[in-house]
């Protein structure tokens, strides 16, 4: 990998994505913003106005301190742009906030040029870069996870690319079962103060889709996890009591819990082995932080498993 690429992709996860791809990188150059179009599958759809204004003011005062990343359009894309009278020659891969700020200031955009990025690799690079900077709303995160999984990456690879823990990715995957109207409550156009929390949405996902919007509507604004859990259990019991064969509660699917339990066992066995060995030899200072991270991840997985099993028990009680 070139020096340009190595300096830009300091994260080893990104380097591993590009090592075998044949992508080459040109030195940074200043490109008029009208020659660049937005990435069609940009992972970030929401841009905080106050944050954008602060960035614009900063670039206006001291200039653009960090290069963006673009790719040249293919010959077919160039012909399409030219036929529409557009001067666009590049597509943005990373740096849309800086690009928008430069656009507002009437300045050229400083960017490195990546040659040979496939659409799949372009999206993965954009996600990996984006999700390690300005926080994304839950809906953007969920859509990014879905898109990465759709091109064949397993859950572990998805977690590494997007920079989230394995239990968190499993949690988001459950949210793909939500009614579209409930999903909309996780991000725009729903106002920030009215949005549904991820943990509450996860509880709602435990009921069948036909009941999910009812649960969401009855919970009102800013519900707690406890309120959601109580209402879900109540509705499941009401649904079962009604005796309508078309409105029986969704049976608990233990596959996710089983997968998490299997991974927990494998990871737990490795950590216990390490703890035992280090307890005998003494734990070096530089390794304690990593060990704490692993133990924290195990605890997170256990908590997620506990909630999953609790939902299963609620389903059984309702039946």
URNOR-V927081 format. One line per field, one symbol per residue. phi: phi as a letter, one per 20 degrees, with the letter a starting at -180 (. if undefined). burial: 1 if it has 24 or more other ideal C-beta (glycine too) atoms within 12 Angstrom, else 0. Layout:
phi: ???
burial: ???
This chain:
phi: .fffffffdffgfffffdgdemfdcefgbecgffecdfffdgfeddcfgfffffffffffedneecfecccfffgffffffffeneefccdfdbofffffffffemdfdebededoffgffffffffffffdcggdfgffffffffffffeoeffffffffemdfggffgffffffefggffgffebfefggfdfeffffffffffdfgfeffffffffmelfeffffffffffffffffffmffecfffffeeffffffffffffffffffffgfffffenefgfeffffffffffffffffffffffffffffffff
burial: 0000100110101100110010101001001010111110111101100001001100100001011111111000000000000001111111111111111010011111111010001111111111100001111111111111100010100111111111111111111111100111111000000011111111111111001101110010001010111011111100110000000011010001101110110010001000000000000000000010010011011011101101110110010
